[in-house]
Amino acid sequence: MGRPSAWKHIIEPNLEQVKEWREDGIIEKDIAKLLGIGYTTLNENKVKYPQLAQALKISKSCLVEDLEKSLYQIAKGGFTSKTVTRKYIEDVDGNRVGGTEVTETIKEHTPQMAALAFSLKNLAGDKWQDRLNHTVDNEEMSEAVKKFFGVNKA
């Protein structure tokens, strides 16, 4: 009798967990480790079972979409708020040693230039790029060099 099927005994029962791991940013190689199988086994099962390939692909799309939104927010800057709730208790005499205190902290984030540049290069690459490619024909270049050095045609 051969080894039990990784798909039937390991992957398929954990398919929802695999999706969640992928959406949390865990790469496929690490997902294989978390499942206790080899990366090759995971890839073989992606080929055999389209539902696994689809789950990993959709989860990756969600992750990319989430990262794009985060990058956009980092690039723009803005405000974030954090609410903290603390619960207190009363002492033996009934004095307030606590209660509930809700604190909201608002933090301003300045736009991040690297994120702005990265986003613009990807979204409007024709306008925003590191290097411009200029093409000049040989005759035009020759004339420009002669003019620059003051060389006249004989």
N, C-alpha and C positions, 0 to 999 in steps of 0.2 A: 504494500500500500504506500502511495506517495505522500508528499507533504500536503497538508490541508491548504485549500485555496486562500491566498491572501485577500482576494476580493470578498469571498463569502464570509470569512471568519474575522477579518480585521477592517478592511476598508469600507465595505458596504454598511456595516452596522454603525460606523463612525463618520458617515458621509456628511452629516450636518455639522459635526465638530470640525471636519476638514474645511468646510466652507467658512466657518467662523474663524479658524486659524488663519486662513488665507486673507480674509477681510481685515484681520488684525495685523497684517503685514508679514506674516511668517512665510518664508520662502519654501518652495516645494521640497527642497533637500531636507530642511528641518522638519517639515510635515512628515516626511518618510521616517525620520528618526523618532518623532513623537508617536508614530503608529507602531514603531518597532519593526519596520521593514526597510529594505534597501531602497535607495533612490531609483535604481534600475527597475526594481519590482514595481514601484509606483508608476514609472514611465510606461512599462509594459501594460499595466492595468489601465492607464489612460488611453492606450490604443485599443485594448479589448473592450473597454466599457465606456462608451461615449458619455454616460451620465457623470462619470468622474471627471473626464476632460472638460465637460460643460460646467460642472460645479467649480472647478478651479479657474476656468476662464471667466465666468460671471463674477466670481468673488474677486478676481484680479481687477476686473473692470470697476467694481464698486470701490476697491482700494485706490485705484488710480483716480477715480472721480473725487473721492474724499481728499486725496493728496492735492489734487488740482485746486479744490476749494480752499484748502489750507494755505497753499502757496499764494493764491489770490489774496486772501486775507492778510498774510504776512507782507505781501508786496504793498498793499494799500495802507496798512496800519489801521488804527482805530482803537476801539475800547472793548475791554472784556470785563465782565463782572463775575465775582465769585461770592457765593452766599455760604456762610458758615453758621451752623446752629450748634450752640453749646447748651447742654442741660445741666442744671445744678440741683442740689438736694438741700433739704433742711436739716439742721443739726438736732440734737436731742431736745433742746429747749424750744424748738420751733422757730428759731431764727433762720432767716434766709441765708443759706450758704450757697444758694444757687437759684435755680429757676431755669427759664429758657431765655437765651440771648441770641438774637439773630443779627449777624453782622454782614453787611454787604460791602465788598471792596471793589472799587472800580479802578481799573488800571489802563493807562493810555500806552499804546504801542506805536512807535514811530514807523513809518514805511521803511522797509529794508531794501536798500539799493540793489543788492545782488539778486534778490527775488524779482524786483521790478525788471532788471536787465534780462534775466533769464526768461521771464514771461513775455516780454516784448520781442525778444529774438525768436521765440517759438510761435507767437501769435501773429507777428508782422515781420517775418524774416526778410522780406523784400526791402523794408525801410530800416530795420534794426539789425545790423550785423557787424561783426568785428572787423571784417576785411571787405573792402570793395574791390571788385574785379574790373579792371579797365582794360580794354583792348585798343591797341593803337597799331595801325598798319606801318610797315617798314618805311614807306615814303614819308609819311607824316612825322615819324620819329626822326628820320634823317634830317628833314627840314628843321625840326625843332632844335636838334643838336647843333646844326650849322648856325642857326640864328643865335643860339645861346653863346657859342664860342666866337661869334663874329666872323665866320668863314663865309666868304662870298663865292659864288660859282664862277669859274674861270671861263 
